[in-house]
C-alpha cells in the first residue's frame, strides 16, 4: 500500500511540476514596457470571464500608474497579478 501511494505521488508530481514551471516562467516574463502593456491589454480584451477580466484590467491600470511614477517593481507586481488572473 505504501509503495502504491509513493508511486502515485511521483506520477502526480511529474505532471504538476511542468505546469507550475510554465506558469512561473510566464509570470517572470512580465516587463514594464509599452509593448508588453499593449500585448497584455490585447490578451485581457479576449477574456471571456467578466469577473476575471475586470480584475486583470484593474491590475493593468495600477501597473500603468506605477510605470508612470517610475515604480518598476510595483509595475511588475501588478502585471504579474494581471497574468495570474488570466489563468
N, CA, C and O atoms as CSV, one atom per row, in Angstrom:
chain,resi,resn,atom,element,x,y,z
A,1,UNK,N,N,0.829,-1.196,0.000
A,1,UNK,CA,C,0.000,0.000,0.000
A,1,UNK,C,C,0.871,1.256,0.000
A,1,UNK,O,O,0.578,2.215,-0.715
A,2,UNK,N,N,1.922,1.254,0.787
A,2,UNK,CA,C,2.818,2.406,0.856
A,2,UNK,C,C,3.509,2.630,-0.482
A,2,UNK,O,O,3.685,3.769,-0.914
A,3,UNK,N,N,3.900,1.543,-1.134
A,3,UNK,CA,C,4.560,1.655,-2.444
A,3,UNK,C,C,3.615,2.270,-3.474
A,3,UNK,O,O,4.034,3.069,-4.311
A,4,UNK,N,N,2.355,1.899,-3.409
A,4,UNK,CA,C,1.360,2.438,-4.334
A,4,UNK,C,C,1.163,3.937,-4.108
A,4,UNK,O,O,1.032,4.698,-5.066
A,5,UNK,N,N,1.143,4.354,-2.860
A,5,UNK,CA,C,0.983,5.767,-2.519
A,5,UNK,C,C,2.183,6.579,-3.007
A,5,UNK,O,O,2.024,7.663,-3.568
A,6,UNK,N,N,3.376,6.044,-2.789
A,6,UNK,CA,C,4.587,6.735,-3.241
A,6,UNK,C,C,4.616,6.830,-4.760
A,6,UNK,O,O,4.960,7.874,-5.314
A,7,UNK,N,N,4.258,5.747,-5.429
A,7,UNK,CA,C,4.241,5.753,-6.896
A,7,UNK,C,C,3.235,6.772,-7.422
A,7,UNK,O,O,3.520,7.476,-8.391
A,8,UNK,N,N,2.074,6.857,-6.800
A,8,UNK,CA,C,1.056,7.821,-7.222
A,8,UNK,C,C,1.551,9.254,-7.029
A,8,UNK,O,O,1.291,10.118,-7.866
A,9,UNK,N,N,2.256,9.504,-5.940
A,9,UNK,CA,C,2.793,10.842,-5.684
A,9,UNK,C,C,3.837,11.224,-6.726
A,9,UNK,O,O,3.881,12.368,-7.178
A,10,UNK,N,N,4.673,10.268,-7.104
A,10,UNK,CA,C,5.702,10.531,-8.111
A,10,UNK,C,C,5.072,10.835,-9.463
A,10,UNK,O,O,5.485,11.768,-10.152
A,11,UNK,N,N,4.078,10.052,-9.837
A,11,UNK,CA,C,3.402,10.280,-11.122
A,11,UNK,C,C,2.691,11.625,-11.127
A,11,UNK,O,O,2.751,12.352,-12.119
A,12,UNK,N,N,2.023,11.964,-10.040
A,12,UNK,CA,C,1.336,13.259,-9.964
A,12,UNK,C,C,2.336,14.400,-10.028
A,12,UNK,O,O,2.079,15.412,-10.680
A,13,UNK,N,N,3.460,14.252,-9.369
A,13,UNK,CA,C,4.490,15.287,-9.391
A,13,UNK,C,C,5.062,15.509,-10.775
A,13,UNK,O,O,5.431,16.628,-11.130
A,14,UNK,N,N,5.135,14.446,-11.557
A,14,UNK,CA,C,5.662,14.558,-12.921
A,14,UNK,C,C,4.760,15.423,-13.796
A,14,UNK,O,O,5.241,16.083,-14.718
A,15,UNK,N,N,3.458,15.425,-13.517
A,15,UNK,CA,C,2.533,16.225,-14.314
A,15,UNK,C,C,2.348,17.629,-13.768
A,15,UNK,O,O,2.171,18.571,-14.541
A,16,UNK,N,N,2.383,17.785,-12.480
A,16,UNK,CA,C,2.140,19.081,-11.862
A,16,UNK,C,C,3.344,20.003,-12.002
A,16,UNK,O,O,3.173,21.187,-12.293
A,17,UNK,N,N,4.539,19.501,-11.805
A,17,UNK,CA,C,5.739,20.337,-11.833
A,17,UNK,C,C,5.932,21.089,-13.147
A,17,UNK,O,O,6.207,22.288,-13.107
A,18,UNK,N,N,5.799,20.438,-14.330
A,18,UNK,CA,C,5.966,21.203,-15.573
A,18,UNK,C,C,4.940,22.324,-15.724
A,18,UNK,O,O,5.266,23.395,-16.238
A,19,UNK,N,N,3.720,22.091,-15.288
A,19,UNK,CA,C,2.691,23.128,-15.391
A,19,UNK,C,C,3.025,24.306,-14.489
A,19,UNK,O,O,2.859,25.460,-14.881
A,20,UNK,N,N,3.493,24.018,-13.289
A,20,UNK,CA,C,3.862,25.090,-12.370
A,20,UNK,C,C,5.076,25.848,-12.895
A,20,UNK,O,O,5.149,27.070,-12.765
A,21,UNK,N,N,6.023,25.135,-13.483
A,21,UNK,CA,C,7.208,25.785,-14.041
A,21,UNK,C,C,6.827,26.695,-15.201
A,21,UNK,O,O,7.370,27.792,-15.332
A,22,UNK,N,N,5.904,26.253,-16.038
A,22,UNK,CA,C,5.459,27.078,-17.167
A,22,UNK,C,C,4.786,28.350,-16.675
A,22,UNK,O,O,5.022,29.428,-17.221
A,23,UNK,N,N,3.947,28.233,-15.647
A,23,UNK,CA,C,3.283,29.415,-15.093
A,23,UNK,C,C,4.295,30.375,-14.487
A,23,UNK,O,O,4.172,31.589,-14.644
A,24,UNK,N,N,5.293,29.841,-13.796
A,24,UNK,CA,C,6.317,30.683,-13.184
A,24,UNK,C,C,7.107,31.404,-14.259
A,24,UNK,O,O,7.398,32.592,-14.119
A,25,UNK,N,N,7.459,30.702,-15.335
A,25,UNK,CA,C,8.193,31.327,-16.425
A,25,UNK,C,C,7.373,32.430,-17.069
A,25,UNK,O,O,7.898,33.500,-17.379
A,26,UNK,N,N,6.082,32.171,-17.270
A,26,UNK,CA,C,5.231,33.162,-17.908
A,26,UNK,C,C,5.133,34.410,-17.035
A,26,UNK,O,O,5.153,35.532,-17.542
A,27,UNK,N,N,5.029,34.212,-15.727
A,27,UNK,CA,C,4.902,35.360,-14.836
A,27,UNK,C,C,6.200,36.149,-14.747
A,27,UNK,O,O,6.178,37.374,-14.619
A,28,UNK,N,N,7.329,35.451,-14.815
A,28,UNK,CA,C,8.591,36.164,-14.682
A,28,UNK,C,C,8.939,36.958,-15.932
A,28,UNK,O,O,9.867,37.767,-15.906
A,29,UNK,N,N,8.214,36.746,-17.026
A,29,UNK,CA,C,8.471,37.472,-18.268
A,29,UNK,C,C,7.839,38.854,-18.286
A,29,UNK,O,O,8.081,39.627,-19.212
A,30,UNK,N,N,7.043,39.177,-17.289
A,30,UNK,CA,C,6.369,40.472,-17.268
A,30,UNK,C,C,7.399,41.586,-17.183
A,30,UNK,O,O,8.207,41.642,-16.256
A,31,UNK,N,N,7.353,42.466,-18.164
A,31,UNK,CA,C,8.244,43.611,-18.174
A,31,UNK,C,C,7.390,44.856,-18.322
A,31,UNK,O,O,6.384,44.855,-19.033
A,32,UNK,N,N,7.787,45.887,-17.665
A,32,UNK,CA,C,7.036,47.134,-17.700
A,32,UNK,C,C,7.515,47.995,-18.862
A,32,UNK,O,O,8.276,48.947,-18.690
A,33,UNK,N,N,7.048,47.632,-20.037
A,33,UNK,CA,C,7.320,48.401,-21.245
A,33,UNK,C,C,5.990,48.667,-21.931
A,33,UNK,O,O,5.003,47.973,-21.689
A,34,UNK,N,N,5.976,49.669,-22.782
A,34,UNK,CA,C,4.735,49.961,-23.512
A,34,UNK,C,C,4.314,48.781,-24.372
A,34,UNK,O,O,3.123,48.492,-24.489
A,35,UNK,N,N,5.288,48.093,-24.979
A,35,UNK,CA,C,4.966,46.949,-25.834
A,35,UNK,C,C,4.323,45.815,-25.039
A,35,UNK,O,O,3.346,45.218,-25.492
A,36,UNK,N,N,4.862,45.514,-23.859
A,36,UNK,CA,C,4.285,44.429,-23.060
A,36,UNK,C,C,2.924,44.826,-22.501
A,36,UNK,O,O,2.043,43.983,-22.338
A,37,UNK,N,N,2.759,46.107,-22.211
A,37,UNK,CA,C,1.449,46.583,-21.741
A,37,UNK,C,C,0.393,46.407,-22.833
A,37,UNK,O,O,-0.721,45.959,-22.560
A,38,UNK,N,N,0.745,46.758,-24.055
A,38,UNK,CA,C,-0.200,46.622,-25.165
A,38,UNK,C,C,-0.531,45.153,-25.405
A,38,UNK,O,O,-1.681,44.811,-25.679
A,39,UNK,N,N,0.463,44.293,-25.303
A,39,UNK,CA,C,0.249,42.861,-25.501
A,39,UNK,C,C,-0.692,42.301,-24.439
A,39,UNK,O,O,-1.593,41.521,-24.746
A,40,UNK,N,N,-0.475,42.706,-23.191
A,40,UNK,CA,C,-1.345,42.252,-22.103
A,40,UNK,C,C,-2.763,42.786,-22.280
A,40,UNK,O,O,-3.732,42.067,-22.034
A,41,UNK,N,N,-2.890,44.043,-22.706
A,41,UNK,CA,C,-4.219,44.610,-22.928
A,41,UNK,C,C,-4.992,43.811,-23.978
A,41,UNK,O,O,-6.192,43.582,-23.826
A,42,UNK,N,N,-4.308,43.390,-25.038
A,42,UNK,CA,C,-4.965,42.587,-26.076
A,42,UNK,C,C,-5.426,41.247,-25.535
A,42,UNK,O,O,-6.521,40.784,-25.854
A,43,UNK,N,N,-4.580,40.617,-24.707
A,43,UNK,CA,C,-4.958,39.333,-24.110
A,43,UNK,C,C,-6.151,39.499,-23.184
A,43,UNK,O,O,-7.052,38.660,-23.164
A,44,UNK,N,N,-6.155,40.575,-22.422
A,44,UNK,CA,C,-7.254,40.819,-21.487
A,44,UNK,C,C,-8.549,41.080,-22.250
A,44,UNK,O,O,-9.615,40.621,-21.840
A,45,UNK,N,N,-8.463,41.814,-23.357
A,45,UNK,CA,C,-9.661,42.086,-24.162
A,45,UNK,C,C,-10.319,40.797,-24.650
A,45,UNK,O,O,-11.536,40.751,-24.831
A,46,UNK,N,N,-9.527,39.762,-24.861
A,46,UNK,CA,C,-10.054,38.496,-25.357
A,46,UNK,C,C,-10.603,37.573,-24.288
A,46,UNK,O,O,-11.084,36.484,-24.602
A,47,UNK,N,N,-10.541,37.987,-23.026
A,47,UNK,CA,C,-11.021,37.134,-21.936
A,47,UNK,C,C,-12.540,37.033,-21.956
A,47,UNK,O,O,-13.241,37.993,-22.278
A,48,UNK,N,N,-13.031,35.850,-21.605
A,48,UNK,CA,C,-14.482,35.608,-21.591
A,48,UNK,C,C,-15.094,35.845,-20.206
A,48,UNK,O,O,-16.205,36.365,-20.100
A,49,UNK,N,N,-14.381,35.468,-19.157
A,49,UNK,CA,C,-14.889,35.594,-17.790
A,49,UNK,C,C,-14.861,37.068,-17.379
A,49,UNK,O,O,-13.789,37.651,-17.217
A,50,UNK,N,N,-16.033,37.662,-17.214
A,50,UNK,CA,C,-16.144,39.099,-16.932
A,50,UNK,C,C,-15.496,39.480,-15.599
A,50,UNK,O,O,-14.856,40.527,-15.506
A,51,UNK,N,N,-15.651,38.659,-14.585
A,51,UNK,CA,C,-15.078,38.960,-13.278
A,51,UNK,C,C,-13.562,38.953,-13.296
A,51,UNK,O,O,-12.916,39.846,-12.748
A,52,UNK,N,N,-13.003,37.938,-13.928
A,52,UNK,CA,C,-11.548,37.843,-14.018
A,52,UNK,C,C,-10.993,38.930,-14.942
A,52,UNK,O,O,-9.908,39.462,-14.708
A,53,UNK,N,N,-11.745,39.248,-15.983
A,53,UNK,CA,C,-11.326,40.304,-16.908
A,53,UNK,C,C,-11.272,41.643,-16.187
A,53,UNK,O,O,-10.336,42.420,-16.380
A,54,UNK,N,N,-12.268,41.911,-15.362
A,54,UNK,CA,C,-12.312,43.159,-14.598
A,54,UNK,C,C,-11.126,43.254,-13.643
A,54,UNK,O,O,-10.504,44.308,-13.510
A,55,UNK,N,N,-10.820,42.129,-12.975
A,55,UNK,CA,C,-9.680,42.106,-12.052
A,55,UNK,C,C,-8.372,42.358,-12.800
A,55,UNK,O,O,-7.527,43.126,-12.338
A,56,UNK,N,N,-8.207,41.717,-13.947
A,56,UNK,CA,C,-6.990,41.902,-14.745
A,56,UNK,C,C,-6.865,43.345,-15.231
A,56,UNK,O,O,-5.772,43.911,-15.243
A,57,UNK,N,N,-7.993,43.935,-15.631
A,57,UNK,CA,C,-7.967,45.322,-16.102
A,57,UNK,C,C,-7.569,46.282,-14.979
A,57,UNK,O,O,-6.817,47.229,-15.208
A,58,UNK,N,N,-8.072,46.040,-13.771
A,58,UNK,CA,C,-7.712,46.886,-12.632
A,58,UNK,C,C,-6.226,46.778,-12.328
A,58,UNK,O,O,-5.570,47.779,-12.043
A,59,UNK,N,N,-5.692,45.548,-12.389
A,59,UNK,CA,C,-4.264,45.360,-12.146
A,59,UNK,C,C,-3.432,46.069,-13.211
A,59,UNK,O,O,-2.390,46.646,-12.902
A,60,UNK,N,N,-3.883,46.029,-14.446
A,60,UNK,CA,C,-3.155,46.705,-15.515
A,60,UNK,C,C,-3.195,48.224,-15.343
A,60,UNK,O,O,-2.215,48.909,-15.634
A,61,UNK,N,N,-4.316,48.743,-14.875
A,61,UNK,CA,C,-4.397,50.187,-14.607
A,61,UNK,C,C,-3.385,50.580,-13.531
A,61,UNK,O,O,-2.710,51.604,-13.642
A,62,UNK,N,N,-3.290,49.750,-12.488
A,62,UNK,CA,C,-2.327,50.033,-11.425
A,62,UNK,C,C,-0.892,49.891,-11.939
A,62,UNK,O,O,-0.005,50.641,-11.531
A,63,UNK,N,N,-0.672,48.933,-12.830
A,63,UNK,CA,C,0.661,48.759,-13.419
A,63,UNK,C,C,1.039,49.986,-14.242
A,63,UNK,O,O,2.169,50.468,-14.162
A,64,UNK,N,N,0.105,50.484,-15.023
A,64,UNK,CA,C,0.371,51.670,-15.846
A,64,UNK,C,C,0.648,52.897,-14.979
A,64,UNK,O,O,1.539,53.689,-15.284
A,65,UNK,N,N,-0.114,53.051,-13.903
A,65,UNK,CA,C,0.127,54.160,-12.976
A,65,UNK,C,C,1.507,54.051,-12.344
A,65,UNK,O,O,2.220,55.046,-12.211
A,66,UNK,N,N,1.879,52.830,-11.952
A,66,UNK,CA,C,3.202,52.613,-11.353
A,66,UNK,C,C,4.309,52.916,-12.347
A,66,UNK,O,O,5.343,53.480,-11.987
A,67,UNK,N,N,4.089,52.539,-13.597
A,67,UNK,CA,C,5.089,52.789,-14.639
A,67,UNK,C,C,5.282,54.299,-14.833
A,67,UNK,O,O,6.408,54.771,-14.991
A,68,UNK,N,N,4.190,55.038,-14.820
A,68,UNK,CA,C,4.273,56.496,-14.973
A,68,UNK,C,C,5.055,57.136,-13.831
A,68,UNK,O,O,5.750,58.135,-14.020
A,69,UNK,N,N,4.931,56.542,-12.636
A,69,UNK,CA,C,5.632,57.079,-11.475
A,69,UNK,C,C,7.041,56.478,-11.330
A,69,UNK,O,O,7.735,56.717,-10.341
A,70,UNK,N,N,7.445,55.686,-12.349
A,70,UNK,CA,C,8.779,55.056,-12.364
A,70,UNK,C,C,8.989,54.089,-11.199
A,70,UNK,O,O,10.109,53.921,-10.715
A,71,UNK,N,N,7.905,53.457,-10.755
A,71,UNK,CA,C,7.977,52.433,-9.707
A,71,UNK,C,C,7.904,51.070,-10.396
A,71,UNK,O,O,6.858,50.421,-10.412
A,72,UNK,N,N,9.033,50.654,-10.963
A,72,UNK,CA,C,9.051,49.461,-11.809
A,72,UNK,C,C,8.773,48.165,-11.050
A,72,UNK,O,O,8.175,47.246,-11.610
A,73,UNK,N,N,9.190,48.072,-9.793
A,73,UNK,CA,C,8.899,46.845,-9.047
A,73,UNK,C,C,7.394,46.722,-8.802
A,73,UNK,O,O,6.845,45.623,-8.876
A,74,UNK,N,N,6.730,47.832,-8.513
A,74,UNK,CA,C,5.270,47.808,-8.352
A,74,UNK,C,C,4.591,47.485,-9.679
A,74,UNK,O,O,3.615,46.735,-9.723
A,75,UNK,N,N,5.114,48.055,-10.748
A,75,UNK,CA,C,4.554,47.806,-12.076
A,75,UNK,C,C,4.612,46.315,-12.401
A,75,UNK,O,O,3.622,45.734,-12.845
A,76,UNK,N,N,5.763,45.704,-12.180
A,76,UNK,CA,C,5.933,44.279,-12.462
A,76,UNK,C,C,4.994,43.442,-11.606
A,76,UNK,O,O,4.410,42.469,-12.084
A,77,UNK,N,N,4.847,43.825,-10.331
A,77,UNK,CA,C,3.957,43.092,-9.439
A,77,UNK,C,C,2.521,43.117,-9.959
A,77,UNK,O,O,1.842,42.090,-9.964
A,78,UNK,N,N,2.059,44.291,-10.396
A,78,UNK,CA,C,0.684,44.407,-10.893
A,78,UNK,C,C,0.513,43.656,-12.217
A,78,UNK,O,O,-0.540,43.068,-12.467
A,79,UNK,N,N,1.539,43.674,-13.054
A,79,UNK,CA,C,1.447,42.901,-14.301
A,79,UNK,C,C,1.413,41.410,-14.009
A,79,UNK,O,O,0.679,40.669,-14.663
A,80,UNK,N,N,2.196,40.960,-13.037
A,80,UNK,CA,C,2.164,39.556,-12.632
A,80,UNK,C,C,0.779,39.189,-12.101
A,80,UNK,O,O,0.261,38.115,-12.406
A,81,UNK,N,N,0.181,40.077,-11.311
A,81,UNK,CA,C,-1.162,39.827,-10.794
A,81,UNK,C,C,-2.182,39.765,-11.925
A,81,UNK,O,O,-3.109,38.957,-11.881
A,82,UNK,N,N,-2.018,40.607,-12.932
A,82,UNK,CA,C,-2.930,40.572,-14.082
A,82,UNK,C,C,-2.792,39.239,-14.806
A,82,UNK,O,O,-3.787,38.648,-15.225
A,83,UNK,N,N,-1.556,38.767,-14.951
A,83,UNK,CA,C,-1.346,37.470,-15.609
A,83,UNK,C,C,-1.969,36.337,-14.812
A,83,UNK,O,O,-2.563,35.421,-15.381
A,84,UNK,N,N,-1.831,36.399,-13.496
A,84,UNK,CA,C,-2.403,35.358,-12.645
A,84,UNK,C,C,-3.918,35.323,-12.800
A,84,UNK,O,O,-4.518,34.248,-12.806
A,85,UNK,N,N,-4.527,36.473,-12.922
A,85,UNK,CA,C,-5.987,36.499,-13.030
A,85,UNK,C,C,-6.456,36.016,-14.401
A,85,UNK,O,O,-7.639,35.732,-14.589
A,86,UNK,N,N,-5.539,35.923,-15.349
A,86,UNK,CA,C,-5.895,35.420,-16.672
A,86,UNK,C,C,-5.885,33.896,-16.717
A,86,UNK,O,O,-6.403,33.302,-17.663
A,87,UNK,N,N,-5.304,33.263,-15.710
A,87,UNK,CA,C,-5.191,31.797,-15.717
A,87,UNK,C,C,-6.406,31.141,-15.127
A,87,UNK,O,O,-6.473,29.914,-15.057
